[in-house]
Amino acid sequence: MNTLKTWGGAIAAAGVVAVLGGCAATPSAETALSTETIASKETAAANQATLDNRAPFLPSALFPGSASHFTAWQCEPAQQNLVTATNANDLRLWSLHGAWRLPQAIVASGARYQDGEISFWNRGDKALVETPRGQLKCSQAEQRDALTRTEKPGVMFFGQGNEPGWTVALANDTPTLTMETNYGEERLQLPYMVSVMDNEAGRVVIENADVEPFFRVRIEAGACFDNMSGKPFPARVTLTYGGVQYSGCGQGIAP
């Protein structure tokens, strides 16, 4: 999968903004144009893959890496919820505003991960998040085992939501989406095209072009929590189908 990059994101806390990662300054027009150009090229490459009947690569920010589970953290004073996945040498971190990968750092006790001025220091069920503009004190909440190919054979990304229950599954070999709605009573398997592929932002939008019935799936890297169980996920998923918009969470599944 693509290399997980650093994305900026803001956390509102008691009237101050604690910026997680990246640069707090507003990007220059030149930088914005460069980022847009890269995303356009990534979208074109992804669509070429679909034309060749190959599933496109998805952003790494949607995957847990080698981690076996996701952990949710409740943080103060911002009342900000975070999601983490711990790998051998780094920590993947998701907030409501994006995703980061923090390499492991040397520390006397606990486990610390740091990238520049951003750090996550975990000691048992407590964690301290430090940024150039503030500090968050976090407590461990829910955990969820990461989905695997054993549980979801042939699936590269799986999303789900509630009320009514629905799921979407992207195949790992071909550009095919399997969608179940109304608690599994309706099941469709359709080809898709990529309208947006932005690895830097961890954002993907797929749809079925001119094929009926129309659907669109928007996937964005960021902390997401099941609205019934509270279980943590690394991506927010929005499904538009049959004139209805469904919201839920999802996860990339590596081989």
C-alpha positions, 0 to 999 in steps of 0.5 A: 500500500502507499506510504502513510503520510502526515496530515494536519488537523485541528483540535479545539480546546478551551478556546485554543487550537491544538494542531496535530501534526503537519504545519499550522500555517495556511498552505501557499497557493503554490503548495495547494496547486501542487497537492491538487495536481498530485491528487489529479494524477493519483485519480487518473492512475486509479481509473486506469487500473479500473479500466484494466479491470484491476482494483486500485491501491487505496491510501495507507491511512485507511489501514491498520498496518500490521496492528491487530486491533484499534484503540479508542481514546477519550481526551481532555480538555478538548473532548476529542476522541482519537483512534490508534493502531500500534505497529512494531515500530510506529503508531498510527493515529487518527483524529476527527481531522485526519491521520498521522504515523508517528515513529517509535521514540526512546522513553524511560517508561511506557511507549512513546511515538513522535514525529517532530513536535507531535508525540503520543505517550502511552502508559497503560490505559492512559496517554498524553498527546503533545503538540506545539499548541497544546496537550491532551490527556487521554483515557483508553475506551473501546478496543476492536480487533482489526478485520482480516482477510480470513474474516473477509476473504477477497475484500480490500476495504469494508464499511458498515453502518446502522439503522438500517444496517448496511455494508459495502465491500471493495474487492481486492482484485477487481474494481467491484463493490458489493453492497448490502442494504436494509440489514442484508435484504438487498444485495448488489455487486457492481463495478465502479470508477474512481472520481477522487483518489487523494493519498495525501488526504486519505480520501477516496470517492468511487461511483458507478459512472453510467451504470444503473442503479447509481451509487457513490461511496466517499471514504475519508481517513479519520477517527470514526466510532460505530454509533451503536457499539462505540467501536473505533475505526480509521475511516468515515464512510458515506454511501449514497444510494437510491436517493438516500445517504447512509453514514458509517465507518470502515477499515482497509484490510491488508493481505 
